[in-house]
Amino acid sequence: MPKVYFHNEKSIDQNINTKNSSTLSLVESYKILNLDINKKTTKQDVNKAYIKIQKKIHPDISPETSRLSSIVNEAKDIVLDNLA
């Protein structure tokens, strides 16, 4: 018998399963943030690049860009984790 999903149960299950595994590589994350992976990057550089992009694509400004905004968030987290 097929599993029946209520509301967003399937989405929640998928988010839980993928939350710990990143879909972006480090190189992709640097590219998304428009940073050079070969240069020494500081936390301030990452945050400045992140804010610059988010000002253009934040869902409060443009609701259709919510998925893009979440990808930029993930890229920022990956780069910051790599700096530590």
Phi and psi in degrees as GROMACS dihedral restraints (atoms count N, CA, C in turn):
[ dihedral_restraints ]
;  ai    aj    ak    al  type     phi  dphi    fc
    3     4     5     6     1   -69.2    20    10
    4     5     6     7     1   148.9    20    10
    6     7     8     9     1   -73.6    20    10
    7     8     9    10     1   135.2    20    10
    9    10    11    12     1  -101.2    20    10
   10    11    12    13     1   129.2    20    10
   12    13    14    15     1  -102.1    20    10
   13    14    15    16     1   136.7    20    10
   15    16    17    18     1  -108.8    20    10
   16    17    18    19     1   137.3    20    10
   18    19    20    21     1    52.2    20    10
   19    20    21    22     1  -123.2    20    10
   21    22    23    24     1  -106.4    20    10
   22    23    24    25     1    31.1    20    10
   24    25    26    27     1   -57.8    20    10
   25    26    27    28     1   -41.8    20    10
   27    28    29    30     1   -63.5    20    10
   28    29    30    31     1   -43.8    20    10
   30    31    32    33     1   -62.0    20    10
   31    32    33    34     1   -42.0    20    10
   33    34    35    36     1   -63.7    20    10
   34    35    36    37     1   -44.9    20    10
   36    37    38    39     1   -59.2    20    10
   37    38    39    40     1   -43.9    20    10
   39    40    41    42     1   -65.6    20    10
   40    41    42    43     1   -40.4    20    10
   42    43    44    45     1   -64.3    20    10
   43    44    45    46     1   -40.2    20    10
   45    46    47    48     1   -64.7    20    10
   46    47    48    49     1   -41.8    20    10
   48    49    50    51     1   -70.1    20    10
   49    50    51    52     1   -29.9    20    10
   51    52    53    54     1  -103.3    20    10
   52    53    54    55     1    -3.7    20    10
   54    55    56    57     1   -61.0    20    10
   55    56    57    58     1   -39.1    20    10
   57    58    59    60     1   -85.5    20    10
   58    59    60    61     1   -16.2    20    10
   60    61    62    63     1  -108.5    20    10
   61    62    63    64     1   127.2    20    10
   63    64    65    66     1   -82.0    20    10
   64    65    66    67     1   144.0    20    10
   66    67    68    69     1   -95.2    20    10
   67    68    69    70     1    -8.9    20    10
   69    70    71    72     1  -107.9    20    10
   70    71    72    73     1   143.0    20    10
   72    73    74    75     1   -86.0    20    10
   73    74    75    76     1   169.2    20    10
   75    76    77    78     1   -62.8    20    10
   76    77    78    79     1   -42.8    20    10
   78    79    80    81     1   -62.6    20    10
   79    80    81    82     1   -44.8    20    10
   81    82    83    84     1   -61.1    20    10
   82    83    84    85     1   -39.4    20    10
   84    85    86    87     1   -63.3    20    10
   85    86    87    88     1   -43.1    20    10
   87    88    89    90     1   -62.8    20    10
   88    89    90    91     1   -41.2    20    10
   90    91    92    93     1   -64.7    20    10
   91    92    93    94     1   -42.5    20    10
   93    94    95    96     1   -59.5    20    10
   94    95    96    97     1   -40.2    20    10
   96    97    98    99     1   -85.1    20    10
   97    98    99   100     1     1.8    20    10
   99   100   101   102     1    59.6    20    10
  100   101   102   103     1    41.8    20    10
  102   103   104   105     1  -112.2    20    10
  103   104   105   106     1   151.1    20    10
  105   106   107   108     1   -90.5    20    10
  106   107   108   109     1   117.8    20    10
  108   109   110   111     1   -67.4    20    10
  109   110   111   112     1   -21.8    20    10
  111   112   113   114     1   -83.8    20    10
  112   113   114   115     1   -11.9    20    10
  114   115   116   117     1   -97.3    20    10
  115   116   117   118     1   154.6    20    10
  117   118   119   120     1   -70.0    20    10
  118   119   120   121     1   121.1    20    10
  120   121   122   123     1  -109.9    20    10
  121   122   123   124     1   134.6    20    10
  123   124   125   126     1  -101.7    20    10
  124   125   126   127     1   166.7    20    10
  126   127   128   129     1   -59.3    20    10
  127   128   129   130     1   -37.7    20    10
  129   130   131   132     1   -65.5    20    10
  130   131   132   133     1   -38.1    20    10
  132   133   134   135     1   -61.2    20    10
  133   134   135   136     1   -43.9    20    10
  135   136   137   138     1   -64.2    20    10
  136   137   138   139     1   -48.0    20    10
  138   139   140   141     1   -64.2    20    10
  139   140   141   142     1   -37.5    20    10
  141   142   143   144     1   -64.9    20    10
  142   143   144   145     1   -45.1    20    10
  144   145   146   147     1   -63.8    20    10
  145   146   147   148     1   -41.9    20    10
  147   148   149   150     1   -61.1    20    10
  148   149   150   151     1   -47.9    20    10
  150   151   152   153     1   -63.9    20    10
  151   152   153   154     1   -41.1    20    10
  153   154   155   156     1   -58.9    20    10
  154   155   156   157     1   -43.7    20    10
  156   157   158   159     1   -71.3    20    10
  157   158   159   160     1   -45.0    20    10
  159   160   161   162     1   -63.1    20    10
  160   161   162   163     1   -29.4    20    10
  162   163   164   165     1   -61.4    20    10
  163   164   165   166     1   -27.7    20    10
  165   166   167   168     1   -90.1    20    10
  166   167   168   169     1   -31.5    20    10
  168   169   170   171     1  -119.6    20    10
  169   170   171   172     1     3.4    20    10
  171   172   173   174     1   -57.3    20    10
  172   173   174   175     1   138.0    20    10
  174   175   176   177     1   -57.4    20    10
  175   176   177   178     1   -26.9    20    10
  177   178   179   180     1   -67.7    20    10
  178   179   180   181     1   -28.3    20    10
  180   181   182   183     1   -86.9    20    10
  181   182   183   184     1   -41.8    20    10
  183   184   185   186     1  -141.5    20    10
  184   185   186   187     1    96.0    20    10
  186   187   188   189     1   -56.7    20    10
  187   188   189   190     1   -28.5    20    10
  189   190   191   192     1   -73.9    20    10
  190   191   192   193     1    -5.4    20    10
  192   193   194   195     1  -102.3    20    10
  193   194   195   196     1    19.0    20    10
  195   196   197   198     1   -62.4    20    10
  196   197   198   199     1   -38.5    20    10
  198   199   200   201     1   -66.4    20    10
  199   200   201   202     1   -42.9    20    10
  201   202   203   204     1   -61.8    20    10
  202   203   204   205     1   -40.7    20    10
  204   205   206   207     1   -61.7    20    10
  205   206   207   208     1   -40.4    20    10
  207   208   209   210     1   -68.1    20    10
  208   209   210   211     1   -32.2    20    10
  210   211   212   213     1   -67.6    20    10
  211   212   213   214     1   -41.1    20    10
  213   214   215   216     1   -64.4    20    10
  214   215   216   217     1   -39.7    20    10
  216   217   218   219     1   -59.5    20    10
  217   218   219   220     1   -45.0    20    10
  219   220   221   222     1   -64.4    20    10
  220   221   222   223     1   -41.2    20    10
  222   223   224   225     1   -61.5    20    10
  223   224   225   226     1   -43.7    20    10
  225   226   227   228     1   -60.2    20    10
  226   227   228   229     1   -45.6    20    10
  228   229   230   231     1   -61.9    20    10
  229   230   231   232     1   -40.8    20    10
  231   232   233   234     1   -64.4    20    10
  232   233   234   235     1   -45.9    20    10
  234   235   236   237     1   -65.4    20    10
  235   236   237   238     1   -44.0    20    10
  237   238   239   240     1   -63.9    20    10
  238   239   240   241     1   -38.6    20    10
  240   241   242   243     1   -64.0    20    10
  241   242   243   244     1   -34.7    20    10
  243   244   245   246     1   -70.6    20    10
  244   245   246   247     1   -29.5    20    10
  246   247   248   249     1   -71.2    20    10
  247   248   249   250     1   -30.2    20    10
